[in-house]
Structures are given as C-alpha cells and as structure tokens.
Amino acid sequence: MAKICILGTAWPFRGGLAVYNQRLAEALSQEGHEVCIETFTLQYPEILFPGKTQYAIWEYNGNVPILRGVNSVNPINWILTGNRLKKERFDVLIIKYWLPFMAPCLGSIARIVKSNQHTQVISILDNVIPHEHRIGDKILTRYFIKSVNGFIAMSEKVAADLRKFDQKKHLKITPHPLYDNFGEKIDRDEALRRLKLDPKFRYLLFFGLIRDYKGLDLLLEAMANPNIKNKPVRLIVAGEFYSESQKYYQQIENLGIKENVIIFPNFIPDHEVNLYFGAADIVVQPYKSATQSGVTQIAYHFEKPMVVTNVGGLAEIVPNGKVGYVVNVSAEEIANAINDFFTNRKTEDFLSGIREEKNKYSWDRMTETIMNLSKILKDDRKK
C-alpha cells in the first residue's frame, strides 16, 4: 500500500474541485492506502474571487485528514510547505490542475517535494488551456507541467492540449468518475415540494457556477423558441453567478420568458444538490467551450438524460441518442433537442442507456490508473 498526499482544494473550501479531491481521497483510503489532503490557508485573494464566498457552510464528515498549510500567493510558504512534504516521503503526490494562476504555487511545491528522489508527482488535469484566456497562461502552465512526472487526462481534448506542451511524459486517459457523494436520488414530488415548484410543469436544469463560456444565454434563447415557450416546460437555473448577472436577467426580460425561468442564484450546498436533480427531467449543458464536466457525472449519478453541446470532451461521455443529445453550439439545435425530448417522451428510452454508461465511470478505474502510473514512474526512476 502507498503513502499518498493530495495537494489542492478541499474543505473548508467549496466547489467541484474540493468535492473531487475529497472523493478521490476516500476511494484511495478505502483501498488501504495511507492518504491525506494538503489544502490552502489562502486559496484566492478575495479581490480575485468572483463569487460571494470561497468557503463551505457545512462541516466536513470525511475520514481522510485535511491539513491547511498552503498559501497560493506566498513564495516563502511554497518553500516551507515543499520542504515539509518532502520530508514526509510520500510515494505519490497528486495535484489536480485547473488554472494557470495556481501554477507557480503548485509547480514550486512539486519541484521541492520530488527532489527527495522518492515521491512521484502525478497531475490529474481538469484543464491545460483554460476556458477564459489571460496573458501569461502558457508560460505559467509550462512551468507547472515541467514539475510533474506523469499526467492523467479525463478527456481526449485535455490529452491533446497537454501534448501541445509536452510530448514525452507519461499520460493516461481515464474519464471523470461519477459524483456519487451528493446523496441518494430523491422523489420528484418531494424535490418539487421542497423547492416550492409547481408539479404541473416539467423541468430543465442548468446547474453549476454561471460563467459566460457555459452558454446560459443560448439556453435562454432556446427557451424563447415557440416549440418550447408554449409547452408546460420551465427552466431551473441553479448556481452562483461568476459572470455579470444583470445581462442574463435583461435577456430573460427581452425574450419575454420571465414566467418560464426560475433562478436560484446561489451556490448550491452539497446536501441540496439532489433536490435540483430530483426535480429535473433533463439536464442541459449548452457550453461554448469545455473539457469535461462534473455536472455530467452528477447527472449520471442521478440517472438524468442530458443535452450537451459538441465541444471539448462532452460528446465523449454523452453518447448521442443513447443517454441524451449532442448538438452544435446553437440555440435552435438546443431547442430542437428539448422539443424532441418532451414531445416524444424520451425519458424511458434514455434510462437504460444511462444505467449502462454510468458503469464506466467508477472511482476504482481512476485509482487503478493512478497506481499503475505510479508504478510505471517508479520503474522509470530505477532505470
């Protein structure tokens, strides 16, 4: 069994990264590995954070110890943290990479830790090239990539992006596992009652942090399509705005769909996620760019059909016609898919496909990939 540290976001911070790291830690721990998580004392300076708060409003109930020691903007802290982790002689240091802003911090710590000539640094890549580009992204990403021994990409798109920076280092591709830690499925009527939604309507769900690249504007335009607007169908938008919110409210007003859209404009706590998926008939991801998406894996867990756009790696994990629809980045095509779903009552048609596909996305598959890659890297070091 291995001694493993996961370096990155975790409780008391909130969000998909924290959920992922904690769920991965639990999976590795259940297999008998000695696991800890090293997270931040300061993740983002408040001036750079677009949301209301970085912190969870719920307590941590996991079994893996979480230590807070990393300051993302303090180079002295990186040295101290790196030396502390270096002395621990972990067999594997796992880093989830998602943003060039974190590259100096995570890359510097990784360099120090692996200088003990024992620890293998493995990065699970959310993104290599970020959705929202900034000056210096490539330089920062290259700095991080050079600090890592081996990589795991969760889609072919991310793997291809990595190869633009590095052609030689070991790379494995394993899909994003299910987010199966948001509770059990909840009865539709119960979910609607608790959310105070009218059961005479059917519901679409747009879920997660609202950023411009996620294409909510396209979905709102689709809701104004007469084939959708005149149906007893409503759109639930559940998530905190990380983009300017007024333009979306103005779009809703301009399109005349105020009665057709229900917005819950807050970060959805982990223990309430099942309510929104319980209420939904279908989950829509109208993204303009993507790699892979944790929302897809929540939808699989709750066995909900999906409409996704054909960007990034989404089409890799949502087989068109089997578990939902893959459409072009077009409000008209999104509307056509939604119309087909409700007009032809496709829920049962997709359910068997969803249950078959979701079996591919186990945490066992991810942990096996990590440990196999670790062995390859260890064998390379011996050569």
C-alpha positions in Angstrom: 0.0 0.0 0.0 1.2 3.5 -0.8 1.6 6.7 1.2 -0.3 9.4 -0.8 -0.8 13.1 -0.5 -3.4 15.1 -2.5 -2.4 18.7 -2.8 -5.2 21.1 -3.7 -8.6 22.4 -2.9 -10.6 20.7 -0.1 -12.9 21.6 2.8 -13.3 24.2 4.2 -13.3 25.4 0.6 -16.3 24.6 -1.5 -16.9 23.6 -5.1 -16.3 20.8 -7.6 -12.5 20.7 -7.0 -13.0 20.2 -3.3 -15.6 17.5 -3.9 -13.4 15.7 -6.4 -10.3 15.7 -4.2 -12.2 14.5 -1.1 -14.0 11.8 -3.0 -10.7 10.6 -4.6 -9.1 10.6 -1.2 -11.9 8.4 0.2 -11.6 6.0 -2.7 -7.8 5.6 -2.2 -8.2 5.3 1.6 -10.9 2.5 1.2 -8.3 0.6 -0.8 -6.0 0.6 2.1 -3.6 3.4 1.1 -2.4 6.0 3.7 -3.9 9.2 2.4 -4.0 12.9 3.5 -5.1 16.1 1.8 -2.9 19.2 1.9 -5.1 22.3 1.2 -4.9 26.0 1.4 -4.9 28.6 4.2 -5.4 31.1 1.4 -6.7 29.8 -2.0 -7.6 33.0 -3.9 -7.1 36.6 -2.7 -10.6 38.0 -2.2 -10.0 40.6 -4.8 -9.6 37.9 -7.4 -12.5 35.7 -6.4 -15.7 36.3 -8.4 -18.2 34.7 -6.1 -19.7 35.5 -2.7 -17.5 33.2 -0.6 -14.9 30.6 -1.1 -16.0 28.6 2.0 -18.4 25.8 2.6 -21.2 26.4 5.1 -21.3 22.7 6.1 -19.0 20.6 8.2 -16.6 18.0 6.8 -17.6 14.5 7.6 -15.0 12.6 5.7 -12.4 10.1 7.1 -9.3 11.4 5.4 -7.3 14.1 7.3 -7.2 17.5 5.7 -4.3 19.8 6.6 -4.3 23.5 5.8 -0.8 24.8 5.1 -0.7 26.3 1.6 -0.8 30.0 0.7 -1.2 30.3 -3.0 0.5 33.7 -3.3 3.4 33.5 -0.8 6.6 32.0 -2.3 8.1 31.6 1.2 5.2 29.5 2.1 5.7 27.4 -1.0 9.3 26.6 0.1 8.3 25.8 3.7 5.4 23.6 2.5 7.5 21.9 -0.1 10.2 21.0 2.4 7.7 19.8 4.9 6.0 17.5 2.4 9.4 16.4 1.0 10.4 15.1 4.4 7.2 13.0 4.6 8.5 10.9 1.7 5.1 10.3 0.1 5.1 7.6 -2.5 2.7 9.8 -4.6 1.8 13.5 -4.6 -1.4 14.0 -6.6 -2.2 17.5 -7.9 -5.4 18.5 -9.6 -4.5 21.2 -12.1 -7.2 23.6 -13.3 -5.9 27.1 -13.6 -2.6 28.8 -14.6 -2.9 31.2 -11.6 -2.1 28.2 -9.4 0.9 27.1 -11.5 3.7 29.0 -9.5 2.4 27.7 -6.2 1.7 24.1 -7.1 4.7 23.8 -9.5 7.1 25.1 -6.9 5.9 22.8 -4.2 6.0 19.8 -6.6 9.6 20.6 -7.6 10.7 20.6 -3.9 8.8 17.5 -2.9 10.1 15.3 -5.7 13.7 16.4 -5.1 13.7 13.7 -2.4 14.1 11.2 -5.2 11.3 9.2 -3.9 7.9 10.9 -4.4 6.3 10.7 -7.8 4.2 13.7 -8.8 1.1 12.9 -10.7 -1.3 15.6 -12.0 -4.9 15.0 -12.8 -5.8 17.6 -15.4 -9.1 19.5 -15.4 -7.8 21.9 -18.0 -4.5 22.6 -19.6 -5.7 25.5 -21.6 -8.3 27.5 -19.6 -11.7 28.4 -20.9 -11.1 32.1 -20.1 -7.7 33.1 -21.6 -5.3 35.5 -19.9 -1.9 36.8 -20.8 0.8 34.5 -19.4 -1.4 31.4 -19.3 1.0 29.4 -21.5 4.1 30.4 -19.6 2.6 29.5 -16.2 1.1 26.2 -17.5 4.5 25.2 -18.9 6.1 25.9 -15.6 3.7 23.6 -13.8 3.9 20.8 -16.4 7.7 20.7 -16.1 7.3 20.0 -12.4 5.2 16.8 -12.9 6.3 13.3 -13.5 3.1 11.9 -15.1 -0.4 13.0 -16.1 -3.9 11.8 -16.1 -6.3 13.5 -18.5 -10.1 13.0 -18.2 -10.8 13.5 -21.9 -9.1 13.2 -25.3 -9.4 17.0 -25.6 -7.4 17.6 -22.5 -4.8 15.0 -23.6 -4.4 16.8 -26.9 -3.9 20.1 -25.1 -1.2 18.6 -22.9 0.7 17.3 -25.9 1.0 20.9 -27.2 3.2 21.4 -24.2 4.8 18.0 -23.6 5.3 15.1 -26.0 7.3 12.8 -23.8 6.0 12.4 -20.3 3.7 9.5 -19.4 0.0 10.3 -20.0 -3.0 8.2 -19.2 -6.6 8.9 -20.2 -9.4 8.0 -17.7 -12.8 9.6 -17.7 -14.1 11.8 -14.8 -15.6 9.4 -12.3 -19.2 9.7 -11.0 -20.0 12.3 -8.4 -21.8 9.8 -6.2 -21.5 11.7 -3.0 -24.4 14.1 -3.2 -26.9 11.7 -1.5 -29.5 9.4 -2.8 -32.0 10.1 -5.6 -35.0 11.9 -4.3 -38.6 11.5 -5.4 -39.7 14.2 -7.9 -42.7 15.3 -6.0 -40.7 15.6 -2.8 -38.0 17.6 -4.6 -40.6 20.0 -6.2 -42.3 20.4 -2.8 -39.1 21.4 -1.1 -38.1 23.7 -3.9 -41.6 25.2 -4.0 -42.0 24.4 -7.7 -45.3 23.6 -9.4 -45.6 19.9 -10.3 -47.8 20.6 -13.3 -44.7 21.7 -15.2 -41.7 19.6 -16.5 -38.3 21.0 -15.7 -34.9 21.5 -17.5 -31.9 22.1 -15.2 -28.9 24.3 -15.9 -26.7 23.6 -12.9 -23.4 25.0 -11.5 -21.4 28.2 -11.4 -22.6 30.6 -14.1 -19.8 31.7 -16.4 -20.1 33.1 -19.9 -18.5 30.1 -21.6 -21.2 27.9 -20.2 -23.7 29.3 -22.7 -26.7 30.1 -20.5 -27.5 32.8 -23.0 -28.0 30.2 -25.7 -30.3 28.2 -23.4 -32.4 31.2 -22.6 -32.7 31.9 -26.3 -33.8 28.3 -26.8 -36.5 28.8 -24.1 -38.0 31.6 -26.2 -38.4 29.2 -29.2 -42.2 28.8 -29.7 -41.8 25.0 -29.6 -40.5 25.3 -26.0 -42.1 28.5 -24.8 -45.6 27.2 -25.4 -45.0 23.9 -23.7 -45.6 23.3 -19.9 -41.8 23.4 -19.5 -39.8 25.5 -17.2 -36.0 26.1 -16.8 -34.3 25.9 -13.4 -31.1 27.8 -13.3 -29.3 26.7 -10.1 -25.9 28.3 -9.3 -24.0 31.4 -8.3 -23.2 34.0 -11.0 -19.5 34.2 -11.7 -20.3 36.5 -14.6 -22.2 39.7 -14.6 -25.8 38.7 -13.8 -27.8 41.6 -15.0 -27.3 40.8 -18.7 -29.0 37.4 -18.2 -31.9 38.9 -16.3 -32.2 41.6 -19.1 -32.1 38.8 -21.7 -35.0 37.0 -19.9 -37.0 40.2 -19.9 -36.3 41.0 -23.6 -37.2 37.5 -24.7 -40.5 37.5 -22.7 -39.7 34.3 -20.8 -39.8 35.6 -17.2 -42.5 33.1 -16.4 -40.6 30.3 -18.0 -37.3 30.6 -16.0 -36.7 30.0 -12.3 -33.4 31.2 -11.0 -31.8 30.0 -7.7 -28.8 32.4 -7.9 -26.7 30.9 -5.1 -24.0 28.3 -4.7 -25.9 25.0 -4.1 -24.7 23.3 -0.9 -23.7 19.6 -1.3 -26.6 18.4 0.7 -29.2 20.2 -1.6 -27.8 19.0 -4.9 -30.1 16.0 -5.0 -33.2 18.3 -4.8 -32.4 20.1 -8.1 -31.6 16.9 -9.9 -34.6 15.2 -8.4 -36.8 18.0 -9.8 -35.3 17.9 -13.3 -36.5 15.8 -16.2 -33.4 16.6 -18.3 -30.0 18.4 -17.6 -28.8 20.9 -20.2 -25.2 21.9 -20.7 -25.1 24.5 -23.6 -21.4 25.1 -23.2 -19.5 27.2 -25.7 -16.2 25.6 -24.7 -15.5 22.6 -22.4 -13.0 19.9 -21.5 -15.1 17.5 -19.3 -17.8 18.4 -16.8 -18.5 17.4 -13.3 -22.2 18.2 -13.9 -22.3 15.4 -16.4 -21.2 13.0 -13.8 -23.8 14.2 -11.3 -26.4 13.7 -14.0 -25.2 10.2 -14.5 -25.4 9.5 -10.8 -29.0 10.7 -10.6 -29.8 9.0 -13.9 -30.9 12.1 -15.8 -30.8 12.5 -19.6 -28.7 15.3 -20.9 -28.4 17.8 -23.7 -24.8 18.8 -24.3 -23.1 20.8 -27.0 -20.4 19.2 -29.1 -17.4 21.0 -27.5 -14.4 19.7 -25.8 -14.8 16.2 -24.3 -18.6 16.3 -23.6 -19.5 14.2 -26.6 -17.0 11.5 -25.5 -19.1 10.8 -22.4 -22.6 11.6 -23.6 -23.3 9.2 -26.4 -25.8 10.9 -28.7 -29.1 9.1 -28.8 -28.2 6.8 -26.0 -28.2 9.0 -22.9 -29.4 12.2 -24.4 -28.5 14.6 -27.2 -25.2 16.1 -28.6 -25.9 19.2 -30.5 -24.0 22.1 -32.1 -23.5 25.3 -30.3 -26.8 26.7 -31.4 -29.9 27.9 -29.6 -32.0 26.4 -32.4 -30.4 23.0 -32.1 -30.7 23.1 -28.3 -34.4 23.9 -28.6 -34.9 21.1 -31.2 -33.4 18.6 -28.8 -35.5 19.8 -25.8 -38.6 19.7 -28.0 -37.9 16.2 -29.2 -37.4 15.0 -25.6 -40.7 16.3 -24.3 -42.8 15.7 -27.5 -41.7 12.1 -27.9 -41.4 11.4 -24.2 -37.9 10.0 -24.3 -37.1 9.6 -20.6 -37.6 5.8 -20.6 -35.7 5.5 -23.9 -32.6 7.0 -22.4 -32.8 5.5 -18.9 -31.3 2.0 -19.9 -28.5 3.7 -21.8 -27.7 6.0 -18.8 -27.5 2.9 -16.5 -25.2 1.1 -18.9 -22.9 4.1 -19.5 -22.6 5.1 -15.8 -20.8 1.8 -15.0 -17.8 3.1 -17.0 -17.2 5.9 -14.5 -16.2 4.2 -11.3 -13.7 5.6 -8.8 -11.9 2.2 -8.9 -11.0 2.9 -12.5 -9.4 6.2 -11.6 -7.5 4.8 -8.6 -6.2 1.9 -10.7 -4.9 4.4 -13.3 -3.2 6.4 -10.6 -1.5 3.4 -9.0 -0.5 1.9 -12.4 1.0 5.2 -13.5 2.9 5.4 -10.2 4.4 2.0 -10.8 5.5 3.0 -14.3 7.1 6.2 -13.0 8.8 4.2 -10.1 10.2 1.7 -12.6 11.5 4.5 -14.8 13.4 6.0 -11.9 15.1 2.7 -11.3 16.4 2.6 -14.9 
